[in-house]
Amino acid sequence: MEVLKSELTTHDSLELAEALAAKLVIAPNDWHRMKGNRKAQASQQLSAALVFLLNDNPKAALTHLQQATGWLDKSLSAPRCPDHNR
């Protein structure tokens, strides 16, 4: 594990974090199906937090981390569908 850790650069870490965030993002066409999935919502927010942290934006990282925490501790729930607000 030490060899792998020493071979990863900050750039590599950012690329990995971005790939993870892209994999975990909830697509607009999946929003209704996934809106109440706390694990999916928290995962999306945590991966975004990591990307912001690696991009030296701790304020945005903290915001996403707090969102993830809210999904996990059930203090957050999905907002209404944007299409239904018309």
HTML snippet that shows the backbone in 3Dmol.js (N, CA, C, O; Angstrom):
<script src="https://3Dmol.org/build/3Dmol-min.js"></script>
<div id="view" style="width:600px;height:400px;position:relative"></div>
<script>
const pdb = `
ATOM      1  N   MET A   1       0.825  -1.191   0.000  1.00  0.00           N
ATOM      2  CA  MET A   1       0.000   0.000   0.000  1.00  0.00           C
ATOM      3  C   MET A   1       0.868   1.252   0.000  1.00  0.00           C
ATOM      4  O   MET A   1       0.493   2.260  -0.600  1.00  0.00           O
ATOM      5  N   GLU A   2       2.018   1.206   0.661  1.00  0.00           N
ATOM      6  CA  GLU A   2       2.912   2.366   0.712  1.00  0.00           C
ATOM      7  C   GLU A   2       3.411   2.740  -0.682  1.00  0.00           C
ATOM      8  O   GLU A   2       3.525   3.924  -1.000  1.00  0.00           O
ATOM      9  N   VAL A   3       3.707   1.749  -1.511  1.00  0.00           N
ATOM     10  CA  VAL A   3       4.175   2.039  -2.866  1.00  0.00           C
ATOM     11  C   VAL A   3       3.088   2.775  -3.632  1.00  0.00           C
ATOM     12  O   VAL A   3       3.368   3.776  -4.292  1.00  0.00           O
ATOM     13  N   LEU A   4       1.871   2.301  -3.557  1.00  0.00           N
ATOM     14  CA  LEU A   4       0.759   2.946  -4.244  1.00  0.00           C
ATOM     15  C   LEU A   4       0.569   4.366  -3.736  1.00  0.00           C
ATOM     16  O   LEU A   4       0.382   5.291  -4.526  1.00  0.00           O
ATOM     17  N   LYS A   5       0.616   4.542  -2.425  1.00  0.00           N
ATOM     18  CA  LYS A   5       0.422   5.865  -1.839  1.00  0.00           C
ATOM     19  C   LYS A   5       1.504   6.834  -2.312  1.00  0.00           C
ATOM     20  O   LYS A   5       1.201   7.983  -2.634  1.00  0.00           O
ATOM     21  N   SER A   6       2.751   6.390  -2.360  1.00  0.00           N
ATOM     22  CA  SER A   6       3.836   7.289  -2.749  1.00  0.00           C
ATOM     23  C   SER A   6       3.807   7.609  -4.241  1.00  0.00           C
ATOM     24  O   SER A   6       4.337   8.637  -4.662  1.00  0.00           O
ATOM     25  N   GLU A   7       3.204   6.753  -5.030  1.00  0.00           N
ATOM     26  CA  GLU A   7       3.142   6.994  -6.471  1.00  0.00           C
ATOM     27  C   GLU A   7       2.009   7.933  -6.866  1.00  0.00           C
ATOM     28  O   GLU A   7       2.025   8.495  -7.961  1.00  0.00           O
ATOM     29  N   LEU A   8       1.038   8.107  -5.995  1.00  0.00           N
ATOM     30  CA  LEU A   8      -0.075   9.002  -6.300  1.00  0.00           C
ATOM     31  C   LEU A   8       0.329  10.443  -6.045  1.00  0.00           C
ATOM     32  O   LEU A   8       0.793  10.787  -4.958  1.00  0.00           O
ATOM     33  N   THR A   9       0.154  11.268  -7.037  1.00  0.00           N
ATOM     34  CA  THR A   9       0.411  12.690  -6.865  1.00  0.00           C
ATOM     35  C   THR A   9      -0.908  13.384  -6.558  1.00  0.00           C
ATOM     36  O   THR A   9      -1.975  12.777  -6.652  1.00  0.00           O
ATOM     37  N   THR A  10      -0.829  14.647  -6.195  1.00  0.00           N
ATOM     38  CA  THR A  10      -2.042  15.416  -5.955  1.00  0.00           C
ATOM     39  C   THR A  10      -2.902  15.440  -7.209  1.00  0.00           C
ATOM     40  O   THR A  10      -4.127  15.348  -7.134  1.00  0.00           O
ATOM     41  N   HIS A  11      -2.255  15.563  -8.361  1.00  0.00           N
ATOM     42  CA  HIS A  11      -2.980  15.582  -9.638  1.00  0.00           C
ATOM     43  C   HIS A  11      -3.732  14.266  -9.838  1.00  0.00           C
ATOM     44  O   HIS A  11      -4.900  14.265 -10.228  1.00  0.00           O
ATOM     45  N   ASP A  12      -3.052  13.143  -9.569  1.00  0.00           N
ATOM     46  CA  ASP A  12      -3.705  11.841  -9.698  1.00  0.00           C
ATOM     47  C   ASP A  12      -4.884  11.729  -8.744  1.00  0.00           C
ATOM     48  O   ASP A  12      -5.939  11.210  -9.110  1.00  0.00           O
ATOM     49  N   SER A  13      -4.705  12.214  -7.523  1.00  0.00           N
ATOM     50  CA  SER A  13      -5.778  12.155  -6.529  1.00  0.00           C
ATOM     51  C   SER A  13      -6.990  12.943  -6.995  1.00  0.00           C
ATOM     52  O   SER A  13      -8.126  12.495  -6.839  1.00  0.00           O
ATOM     53  N   LEU A  14      -6.751  14.116  -7.566  1.00  0.00           N
ATOM     54  CA  LEU A  14      -7.849  14.936  -8.070  1.00  0.00           C
ATOM     55  C   LEU A  14      -8.574  14.224  -9.207  1.00  0.00           C
ATOM     56  O   LEU A  14      -9.804  14.216  -9.253  1.00  0.00           O
ATOM     57  N   GLU A  15      -7.821  13.630 -10.119  1.00  0.00           N
ATOM     58  CA  GLU A  15      -8.452  12.894 -11.221  1.00  0.00           C
ATOM     59  C   GLU A  15      -9.303  11.740 -10.701  1.00  0.00           C
ATOM     60  O   GLU A  15     -10.404  11.501 -11.198  1.00  0.00           O
ATOM     61  N   LEU A  16      -8.796  11.035  -9.710  1.00  0.00           N
ATOM     62  CA  LEU A  16      -9.565   9.936  -9.123  1.00  0.00           C
ATOM     63  C   LEU A  16     -10.829  10.452  -8.439  1.00  0.00           C
ATOM     64  O   LEU A  16     -11.899   9.860  -8.577  1.00  0.00           O
ATOM     65  N   ALA A  17     -10.704  11.548  -7.705  1.00  0.00           N
ATOM     66  CA  ALA A  17     -11.861  12.136  -7.024  1.00  0.00           C
ATOM     67  C   ALA A  17     -12.900  12.608  -8.033  1.00  0.00           C
ATOM     68  O   ALA A  17     -14.098  12.411  -7.830  1.00  0.00           O
ATOM     69  N   GLU A  18     -12.449  13.230  -9.119  1.00  0.00           N
ATOM     70  CA  GLU A  18     -13.375  13.688 -10.153  1.00  0.00           C
ATOM     71  C   GLU A  18     -14.076  12.512 -10.829  1.00  0.00           C
ATOM     72  O   GLU A  18     -15.267  12.585 -11.134  1.00  0.00           O
ATOM     73  N   ALA A  19     -13.335  11.429 -11.060  1.00  0.00           N
ATOM     74  CA  ALA A  19     -13.942  10.241 -11.669  1.00  0.00           C
ATOM     75  C   ALA A  19     -14.986   9.640 -10.732  1.00  0.00           C
ATOM     76  O   ALA A  19     -16.056   9.222 -11.175  1.00  0.00           O
ATOM     77  N   LEU A  20     -14.677   9.598  -9.442  1.00  0.00           N
ATOM     78  CA  LEU A  20     -15.634   9.089  -8.464  1.00  0.00           C
ATOM     79  C   LEU A  20     -16.879   9.971  -8.414  1.00  0.00           C
ATOM     80  O   LEU A  20     -18.002   9.468  -8.379  1.00  0.00           O
ATOM     81  N   ALA A  21     -16.675  11.283  -8.410  1.00  0.00           N
ATOM     82  CA  ALA A  21     -17.807  12.215  -8.378  1.00  0.00           C
ATOM     83  C   ALA A  21     -18.685  12.040  -9.618  1.00  0.00           C
ATOM     84  O   ALA A  21     -19.912  12.065  -9.524  1.00  0.00           O
ATOM     85  N   ALA A  22     -18.055  11.865 -10.772  1.00  0.00           N
ATOM     86  CA  ALA A  22     -18.820  11.662 -12.009  1.00  0.00           C
ATOM     87  C   ALA A  22     -19.623  10.360 -11.946  1.00  0.00           C
ATOM     88  O   ALA A  22     -20.747  10.294 -12.444  1.00  0.00           O
ATOM     89  N   LYS A  23     -19.051   9.347 -11.343  1.00  0.00           N
ATOM     90  CA  LYS A  23     -19.729   8.056 -11.218  1.00  0.00           C
ATOM     91  C   LYS A  23     -20.916   8.136 -10.252  1.00  0.00           C
ATOM     92  O   LYS A  23     -21.932   7.473 -10.459  1.00  0.00           O
ATOM     93  N   LEU A  24     -20.786   8.946  -9.200  1.00  0.00           N
ATOM     94  CA  LEU A  24     -21.804   8.996  -8.151  1.00  0.00           C
ATOM     95  C   LEU A  24     -22.867  10.070  -8.347  1.00  0.00           C
ATOM     96  O   LEU A  24     -23.842  10.115  -7.597  1.00  0.00           O
ATOM     97  N   VAL A  25     -22.694  10.934  -9.340  1.00  0.00           N
ATOM     98  CA  VAL A  25     -23.667  12.004  -9.552  1.00  0.00           C
ATOM     99  C   VAL A  25     -25.028  11.408  -9.928  1.00  0.00           C
ATOM    100  O   VAL A  25     -25.111  10.426 -10.667  1.00  0.00           O
ATOM    101  N   ILE A  26     -26.068  12.012  -9.414  1.00  0.00           N
ATOM    102  CA  ILE A  26     -27.426  11.584  -9.756  1.00  0.00           C
ATOM    103  C   ILE A  26     -27.860  12.384 -10.981  1.00  0.00           C
ATOM    104  O   ILE A  26     -28.017  13.603 -10.921  1.00  0.00           O
ATOM    105  N   ALA A  27     -28.049  11.681 -12.083  1.00  0.00           N
ATOM    106  CA  ALA A  27     -28.423  12.322 -13.346  1.00  0.00           C
ATOM    107  C   ALA A  27     -29.841  12.877 -13.250  1.00  0.00           C
ATOM    108  O   ALA A  27     -30.671  12.345 -12.513  1.00  0.00           O
ATOM    109  N   PRO A  28     -30.119  13.949 -13.998  1.00  0.00           N
ATOM    110  CA  PRO A  28     -31.461  14.544 -13.962  1.00  0.00           C
ATOM    111  C   PRO A  28     -32.583  13.541 -14.242  1.00  0.00           C
ATOM    112  O   PRO A  28     -33.649  13.616 -13.630  1.00  0.00           O
ATOM    113  N   ASN A  29     -32.346  12.607 -15.163  1.00  0.00           N
ATOM    114  CA  ASN A  29     -33.402  11.642 -15.480  1.00  0.00           C
ATOM    115  C   ASN A  29     -33.570  10.576 -14.390  1.00  0.00           C
ATOM    116  O   ASN A  29     -34.535   9.812 -14.418  1.00  0.00           O
ATOM    117  N   ASP A  30     -32.644  10.521 -13.438  1.00  0.00           N
ATOM    118  CA  ASP A  30     -32.752   9.594 -12.309  1.00  0.00           C
ATOM    119  C   ASP A  30     -33.228  10.285 -11.037  1.00  0.00           C
ATOM    120  O   ASP A  30     -33.385   9.638 -10.002  1.00  0.00           O
ATOM    121  N   TRP A  31     -33.458  11.593 -11.106  1.00  0.00           N
ATOM    122  CA  TRP A  31     -33.743  12.367  -9.902  1.00  0.00           C
ATOM    123  C   TRP A  31     -34.950  11.834  -9.134  1.00  0.00           C
ATOM    124  O   TRP A  31     -34.873  11.639  -7.921  1.00  0.00           O
ATOM    125  N   HIS A  32     -36.061  11.597  -9.825  1.00  0.00           N
ATOM    126  CA  HIS A  32     -37.267  11.117  -9.137  1.00  0.00           C
ATOM    127  C   HIS A  32     -37.038   9.768  -8.458  1.00  0.00           C
ATOM    128  O   HIS A  32     -37.484   9.542  -7.334  1.00  0.00           O
ATOM    129  N   ARG A  33     -36.350   8.896  -9.142  1.00  0.00           N
ATOM    130  CA  ARG A  33     -36.108   7.552  -8.616  1.00  0.00           C
ATOM    131  C   ARG A  33     -35.147   7.577  -7.429  1.00  0.00           C
ATOM    132  O   ARG A  33     -35.295   6.786  -6.498  1.00  0.00           O
ATOM    133  N   MET A  34     -34.165   8.479  -7.455  1.00  0.00           N
ATOM    134  CA  MET A  34     -33.101   8.491  -6.449  1.00  0.00           C
ATOM    135  C   MET A  34     -33.251   9.575  -5.389  1.00  0.00           C
ATOM    136  O   MET A  34     -32.438   9.646  -4.468  1.00  0.00           O
ATOM    137  N   LYS A  35     -34.271  10.417  -5.497  1.00  0.00           N
ATOM    138  CA  LYS A  35     -34.355  11.582  -4.612  1.00  0.00           C
ATOM    139  C   LYS A  35     -34.392  11.226  -3.130  1.00  0.00           C
ATOM    140  O   LYS A  35     -33.909  12.002  -2.305  1.00  0.00           O
ATOM    141  N   GLY A  36     -34.943  10.092  -2.779  1.00  0.00           N
ATOM    142  CA  GLY A  36     -35.020   9.704  -1.379  1.00  0.00           C
ATOM    143  C   GLY A  36     -33.957   8.703  -0.949  1.00  0.00           C
ATOM    144  O   GLY A  36     -33.970   8.230   0.187  1.00  0.00           O
ATOM    145  N   ASN A  37     -33.045   8.381  -1.845  1.00  0.00           N
ATOM    146  CA  ASN A  37     -32.000   7.408  -1.532  1.00  0.00           C
ATOM    147  C   ASN A  37     -30.877   8.116  -0.774  1.00  0.00           C
ATOM    148  O   ASN A  37     -30.021   8.763  -1.376  1.00  0.00           O
ATOM    149  N   ARG A  38     -30.892   7.988   0.533  1.00  0.00           N
ATOM    150  CA  ARG A  38     -29.947   8.720   1.381  1.00  0.00           C
ATOM    151  C   ARG A  38     -28.497   8.346   1.096  1.00  0.00           C
ATOM    152  O   ARG A  38     -27.619   9.209   1.114  1.00  0.00           O
ATOM    153  N   LYS A  39     -28.242   7.076   0.835  1.00  0.00           N
ATOM    154  CA  LYS A  39     -26.874   6.649   0.535  1.00  0.00           C
ATOM    155  C   LYS A  39     -26.385   7.300  -0.759  1.00  0.00           C
ATOM    156  O   LYS A  39     -25.260   7.798  -0.817  1.00  0.00           O
ATOM    157  N   ALA A  40     -27.216   7.298  -1.783  1.00  0.00           N
ATOM    158  CA  ALA A  40     -26.834   7.902  -3.063  1.00  0.00           C
ATOM    159  C   ALA A  40     -26.640   9.410  -2.919  1.00  0.00           C
ATOM    160  O   ALA A  40     -25.682   9.970  -3.452  1.00  0.00           O
ATOM    161  N   GLN A  41     -27.545  10.061  -2.203  1.00  0.00           N
ATOM    162  CA  GLN A  41     -27.442  11.512  -2.015  1.00  0.00           C
ATOM    163  C   GLN A  41     -26.183  11.863  -1.220  1.00  0.00           C
ATOM    164  O   GLN A  41     -25.452  12.781  -1.591  1.00  0.00           O
ATOM    165  N   ALA A  42     -25.930  11.137  -0.133  1.00  0.00           N
ATOM    166  CA  ALA A  42     -24.747  11.405   0.689  1.00  0.00           C
ATOM    167  C   ALA A  42     -23.468  11.113  -0.086  1.00  0.00           C
ATOM    168  O   ALA A  42     -22.496  11.861   0.014  1.00  0.00           O
ATOM    169  N   SER A  43     -23.463  10.041  -0.850  1.00  0.00           N
ATOM    170  CA  SER A  43     -22.281   9.692  -1.649  1.00  0.00           C
ATOM    171  C   SER A  43     -21.963  10.778  -2.664  1.00  0.00           C
ATOM    172  O   SER A  43     -20.804  11.144  -2.857  1.00  0.00           O
ATOM    173  N   GLN A  44     -23.001  11.285  -3.308  1.00  0.00           N
ATOM    174  CA  GLN A  44     -22.817  12.364  -4.276  1.00  0.00           C
ATOM    175  C   GLN A  44     -22.203  13.592  -3.602  1.00  0.00           C
ATOM    176  O   GLN A  44     -21.277  14.200  -4.139  1.00  0.00           O
ATOM    177  N   GLN A  45     -22.715  13.952  -2.435  1.00  0.00           N
ATOM    178  CA  GLN A  45     -22.213  15.130  -1.726  1.00  0.00           C
ATOM    179  C   GLN A  45     -20.793  14.912  -1.197  1.00  0.00           C
ATOM    180  O   GLN A  45     -19.967  15.823  -1.255  1.00  0.00           O
ATOM    181  N   LEU A  46     -20.506  13.723  -0.686  1.00  0.00           N
ATOM    182  CA  LEU A  46     -19.162  13.438  -0.176  1.00  0.00           C
ATOM    183  C   LEU A  46     -18.116  13.472  -1.283  1.00  0.00           C
ATOM    184  O   LEU A  46     -17.022  14.003  -1.092  1.00  0.00           O
ATOM    185  N   SER A  47     -18.449  12.913  -2.431  1.00  0.00           N
ATOM    186  CA  SER A  47     -17.487  12.926  -3.533  1.00  0.00           C
ATOM    187  C   SER A  47     -17.260  14.346  -4.035  1.00  0.00           C
ATOM    188  O   SER A  47     -16.139  14.702  -4.400  1.00  0.00           O
ATOM    189  N   ALA A  48     -18.304  15.154  -4.055  1.00  0.00           N
ATOM    190  CA  ALA A  48     -18.147  16.561  -4.442  1.00  0.00           C
ATOM    191  C   ALA A  48     -17.277  17.292  -3.428  1.00  0.00           C
ATOM    192  O   ALA A  48     -16.441  18.114  -3.804  1.00  0.00           O
ATOM    193  N   ALA A  49     -17.469  16.999  -2.147  1.00  0.00           N
ATOM    194  CA  ALA A  49     -16.650  17.628  -1.100  1.00  0.00           C
ATOM    195  C   ALA A  49     -15.180  17.311  -1.304  1.00  0.00           C
ATOM    196  O   ALA A  49     -14.330  18.188  -1.156  1.00  0.00           O
ATOM    197  N   LEU A  50     -14.874  16.081  -1.639  1.00  0.00           N
ATOM    198  CA  LEU A  50     -13.484  15.688  -1.866  1.00  0.00           C
ATOM    199  C   LEU A  50     -12.879  16.440  -3.047  1.00  0.00           C
ATOM    200  O   LEU A  50     -11.732  16.881  -2.976  1.00  0.00           O
ATOM    201  N   VAL A  51     -13.630  16.589  -4.121  1.00  0.00           N
ATOM    202  CA  VAL A  51     -13.141  17.337  -5.286  1.00  0.00           C
ATOM    203  C   VAL A  51     -12.847  18.786  -4.902  1.00  0.00           C
ATOM    204  O   VAL A  51     -11.795  19.317  -5.258  1.00  0.00           O
ATOM    205  N   PHE A  52     -13.761  19.426  -4.184  1.00  0.00           N
ATOM    206  CA  PHE A  52     -13.533  20.808  -3.766  1.00  0.00           C
ATOM    207  C   PHE A  52     -12.337  20.915  -2.829  1.00  0.00           C
ATOM    208  O   PHE A  52     -11.550  21.855  -2.939  1.00  0.00           O
ATOM    209  N   LEU A  53     -12.189  19.970  -1.915  1.00  0.00           N
ATOM    210  CA  LEU A  53     -11.060  20.000  -0.990  1.00  0.00           C
ATOM    211  C   LEU A  53      -9.735  19.881  -1.738  1.00  0.00           C
ATOM    212  O   LEU A  53      -8.788  20.612  -1.448  1.00  0.00           O
ATOM    213  N   LEU A  54      -9.669  18.970  -2.690  1.00  0.00           N
ATOM    214  CA  LEU A  54      -8.441  18.789  -3.469  1.00  0.00           C
ATOM    215  C   LEU A  54      -8.167  19.964  -4.400  1.00  0.00           C
ATOM    216  O   LEU A  54      -7.036  20.151  -4.848  1.00  0.00           O
ATOM    217  N   ASN A  55      -9.186  20.749  -4.691  1.00  0.00           N
ATOM    218  CA  ASN A  55      -9.028  21.966  -5.493  1.00  0.00           C
ATOM    219  C   ASN A  55      -8.813  23.195  -4.612  1.00  0.00           C
ATOM    220  O   ASN A  55      -8.979  24.325  -5.069  1.00  0.00           O
ATOM    221  N   ASP A  56      -8.443  22.974  -3.350  1.00  0.00           N
ATOM    222  CA  ASP A  56      -8.154  24.062  -2.401  1.00  0.00           C
ATOM    223  C   ASP A  56      -9.334  25.001  -2.197  1.00  0.00           C
ATOM    224  O   ASP A  56      -9.162  26.218  -2.125  1.00  0.00           O
ATOM    225  N   ASN A  57     -10.519  24.437  -2.105  1.00  0.00           N
ATOM    226  CA  ASN A  57     -11.721  25.213  -1.832  1.00  0.00           C
ATOM    227  C   ASN A  57     -12.414  24.609  -0.604  1.00  0.00           C
ATOM    228  O   ASN A  57     -13.455  23.964  -0.726  1.00  0.00           O
ATOM    229  N   PRO A  58     -11.822  24.827   0.585  1.00  0.00           N
ATOM    230  CA  PRO A  58     -12.373  24.195   1.783  1.00  0.00           C
ATOM    231  C   PRO A  58     -13.778  24.663   2.147  1.00  0.00           C
ATOM    232  O   PRO A  58     -14.546  23.902   2.736  1.00  0.00           O
ATOM    233  N   LYS A  59     -14.123  25.890   1.809  1.00  0.00           N
ATOM    234  CA  LYS A  59     -15.463  26.387   2.132  1.00  0.00           C
ATOM    235  C   LYS A  59     -16.532  25.585   1.384  1.00  0.00           C
ATOM    236  O   LYS A  59     -17.522  25.161   1.980  1.00  0.00           O
ATOM    237  N   ALA A  60     -16.330  25.381   0.086  1.00  0.00           N
ATOM    238  CA  ALA A  60     -17.278  24.584  -0.699  1.00  0.00           C
ATOM    239  C   ALA A  60     -17.251  23.124  -0.251  1.00  0.00           C
ATOM    240  O   ALA A  60     -18.288  22.462  -0.212  1.00  0.00           O
ATOM    241  N   ALA A  61     -16.061  22.629   0.085  1.00  0.00           N
ATOM    242  CA  ALA A  61     -15.952  21.248   0.567  1.00  0.00           C
ATOM    243  C   ALA A  61     -16.773  21.065   1.836  1.00  0.00           C
ATOM    244  O   ALA A  61     -17.477  20.066   1.982  1.00  0.00           O
ATOM    245  N   LEU A  62     -16.687  22.015   2.747  1.00  0.00           N
ATOM    246  CA  LEU A  62     -17.436  21.934   3.996  1.00  0.00           C
ATOM    247  C   LEU A  62     -18.943  21.979   3.750  1.00  0.00           C
ATOM    248  O   LEU A  62     -19.703  21.264   4.403  1.00  0.00           O
ATOM    249  N   THR A  63     -19.369  22.811   2.819  1.00  0.00           N
ATOM    250  CA  THR A  63     -20.794  22.878   2.481  1.00  0.00           C
ATOM    251  C   THR A  63     -21.302  21.517   2.017  1.00  0.00           C
ATOM    252  O   THR A  63     -22.355  21.060   2.461  1.00  0.00           O
ATOM    253  N   HIS A  64     -20.555  20.872   1.128  1.00  0.00           N
ATOM    254  CA  HIS A  64     -20.967  19.556   0.626  1.00  0.00           C
ATOM    255  C   HIS A  64     -20.872  18.491   1.716  1.00  0.00           C
ATOM    256  O   HIS A  64     -21.697  17.578   1.769  1.00  0.00           O
ATOM    257  N   LEU A  65     -19.881  18.605   2.574  1.00  0.00           N
ATOM    258  CA  LEU A  65     -19.759  17.669   3.692  1.00  0.00           C
ATOM    259  C   LEU A  65     -20.958  17.794   4.632  1.00  0.00           C
ATOM    260  O   LEU A  65     -21.481  16.790   5.114  1.00  0.00           O
ATOM    261  N   GLN A  66     -21.383  19.015   4.886  1.00  0.00           N
ATOM    262  CA  GLN A  66     -22.557  19.239   5.736  1.00  0.00           C
ATOM    263  C   GLN A  66     -23.826  18.693   5.079  1.00  0.00           C
ATOM    264  O   GLN A  66     -24.699  18.152   5.758  1.00  0.00           O
ATOM    265  N   GLN A  67     -23.922  18.836   3.756  1.00  0.00           N
ATOM    266  CA  GLN A  67     -25.065  18.266   3.039  1.00  0.00           C
ATOM    267  C   GLN A  67     -25.070  16.740   3.179  1.00  0.00           C
ATOM    268  O   GLN A  67     -26.115  16.137   3.426  1.00  0.00           O
ATOM    269  N   ALA A  68     -23.901  16.127   3.020  1.00  0.00           N
ATOM    270  CA  ALA A  68     -23.803  14.670   3.164  1.00  0.00           C
ATOM    271  C   ALA A  68     -24.209  14.244   4.569  1.00  0.00           C
ATOM    272  O   ALA A  68     -24.932  13.262   4.740  1.00  0.00           O
ATOM    273  N   THR A  69     -23.748  14.975   5.563  1.00  0.00           N
ATOM    274  CA  THR A  69     -24.104  14.673   6.947  1.00  0.00           C
ATOM    275  C   THR A  69     -25.613  14.774   7.143  1.00  0.00           C
ATOM    276  O   THR A  69     -26.214  13.940   7.821  1.00  0.00           O
ATOM    277  N   GLY A  70     -26.215  15.785   6.557  1.00  0.00           N
ATOM    278  CA  GLY A  70     -27.662  15.954   6.655  1.00  0.00           C
ATOM    279  C   GLY A  70     -28.431  14.788   6.064  1.00  0.00           C
ATOM    280  O   GLY A  70     -29.455  14.373   6.608  1.00  0.00           O
ATOM    281  N   TRP A  71     -27.943  14.259   4.953  1.00  0.00           N
ATOM    282  CA  TRP A  71     -28.602  13.092   4.364  1.00  0.00           C
ATOM    283  C   TRP A  71     -28.454  11.885   5.275  1.00  0.00           C
ATOM    284  O   TRP A  71     -29.393  11.105   5.438  1.00  0.00           O
ATOM    285  N   LEU A  72     -27.277  11.729   5.868  1.00  0.00           N
ATOM    286  CA  LEU A  72     -27.037  10.558   6.707  1.00  0.00           C
ATOM    287  C   LEU A  72     -27.759  10.625   8.049  1.00  0.00           C
ATOM    288  O   LEU A  72     -28.243   9.606   8.542  1.00  0.00           O
ATOM    289  N   ASP A  73     -27.836  11.814   8.643  1.00  0.00           N
ATOM    290  CA  ASP A  73     -28.513  11.918   9.948  1.00  0.00           C
ATOM    291  C   ASP A  73     -30.008  12.229   9.810  1.00  0.00           C
ATOM    292  O   ASP A  73     -30.706  12.436  10.802  1.00  0.00           O
ATOM    293  N   LYS A  74     -30.479  12.258   8.573  1.00  0.00           N
ATOM    294  CA  LYS A  74     -31.893  12.445   8.231  1.00  0.00           C
ATOM    295  C   LYS A  74     -32.435  13.830   8.573  1.00  0.00           C
ATOM    296  O   LYS A  74     -33.643  14.013   8.721  1.00  0.00           O
ATOM    297  N   SER A  75     -31.532  14.802   8.697  1.00  0.00           N
ATOM    298  CA  SER A  75     -31.998  16.176   8.909  1.00  0.00           C
ATOM    299  C   SER A  75     -32.332  16.852   7.583  1.00  0.00           C
ATOM    300  O   SER A  75     -32.921  17.932   7.572  1.00  0.00           O
ATOM    301  N   LEU A  76     -31.962  16.229   6.470  1.00  0.00           N
ATOM    302  CA  LEU A  76     -32.297  16.724   5.128  1.00  0.00           C
ATOM    303  C   LEU A  76     -33.209  15.728   4.433  1.00  0.00           C
ATOM    304  O   LEU A  76     -33.152  14.524   4.683  1.00  0.00           O
ATOM    305  N   SER A  77     -34.040  16.251   3.566  1.00  0.00           N
ATOM    306  CA  SER A  77     -34.825  15.396   2.680  1.00  0.00           C
ATOM    307  C   SER A  77     -34.857  16.061   1.314  1.00  0.00           C
ATOM    308  O   SER A  77     -34.495  17.228   1.167  1.00  0.00           O
ATOM    309  N   ALA A  78     -35.286  15.316   0.338  1.00  0.00           N
ATOM    310  CA  ALA A  78     -35.270  15.812  -1.038  1.00  0.00           C
ATOM    311  C   ALA A  78     -36.223  16.991  -1.203  1.00  0.00           C
ATOM    312  O   ALA A  78     -37.329  16.981  -0.663  1.00  0.00           O
ATOM    313  N   PRO A  79     -35.790  18.012  -1.954  1.00  0.00           N
ATOM    314  CA  PRO A  79     -36.693  19.127  -2.253  1.00  0.00           C
ATOM    315  C   PRO A  79     -37.757  18.677  -3.255  1.00  0.00           C
ATOM    316  O   PRO A  79     -37.651  17.613  -3.864  1.00  0.00           O
ATOM    317  N   ARG A  80     -38.763  19.498  -3.407  1.00  0.00           N
ATOM    318  CA  ARG A  80     -39.786  19.214  -4.420  1.00  0.00           C
ATOM    319  C   ARG A  80     -39.160  19.217  -5.803  1.00  0.00           C
ATOM    320  O   ARG A  80     -38.144  19.872  -6.040  1.00  0.00           O
ATOM    321  N   CYS A  81     -39.758  18.500  -6.683  1.00  0.00           N
ATOM    322  CA  CYS A  81     -39.310  18.451  -8.068  1.00  0.00           C
ATOM    323  C   CYS A  81     -39.403  19.845  -8.679  1.00  0.00           C
ATOM    324  O   CYS A  81     -40.437  20.501  -8.549  1.00  0.00           O
ATOM    325  N   PRO A  82     -38.347  20.311  -9.340  1.00  0.00           N
ATOM    326  CA  PRO A  82     -38.391  21.641  -9.962  1.00  0.00           C
ATOM    327  C   PRO A  82     -39.520  21.788 -10.980  1.00  0.00           C
ATOM    328  O   PRO A  82     -40.064  22.880 -11.146  1.00  0.00           O
ATOM    329  N   ASP A  83     -39.876  20.696 -11.662  1.00  0.00           N
ATOM    330  CA  ASP A  83     -40.952  20.752 -12.658  1.00  0.00           C
ATOM    331  C   ASP A  83     -42.321  20.945 -12.015  1.00  0.00           C
ATOM    332  O   ASP A  83     -43.244  21.423 -12.673  1.00  0.00           O
ATOM    333  N   HIS A  84     -42.467  20.587 -10.752  1.00  0.00           N
ATOM    334  CA  HIS A  84     -43.757  20.711 -10.072  1.00  0.00           C
ATOM    335  C   HIS A  84     -43.949  22.073  -9.421  1.00  0.00           C
ATOM    336  O   HIS A  84     -45.018  22.353  -8.881  1.00  0.00           O
ATOM    337  N   ASN A  85     -42.933  22.916  -9.466  1.00  0.00           N
ATOM    338  CA  ASN A  85     -43.023  24.254  -8.870  1.00  0.00           C
ATOM    339  C   ASN A  85     -43.585  25.284  -9.834  1.00  0.00           C
ATOM    340  O   ASN A  85     -43.695  26.460  -9.485  1.00  0.00           O
ATOM    341  N   ARG A  86     -43.933  24.875 -11.003  1.00  0.00           N
ATOM    342  CA  ARG A  86     -44.425  25.824 -12.015  1.00  0.00           C
ATOM    343  C   ARG A  86     -45.874  26.118 -11.823  1.00  0.00           C
ATOM    344  O   ARG A  86     -46.452  26.895 -12.583  1.00  0.00           O
TER     345      ARG A  86
END
`;
const viewer = $3Dmol.createViewer("view");
viewer.addModel(pdb, "pdb");
viewer.setStyle({}, {cartoon: {color: "spectrum"}});
viewer.zoomTo();
viewer.render();
</script>
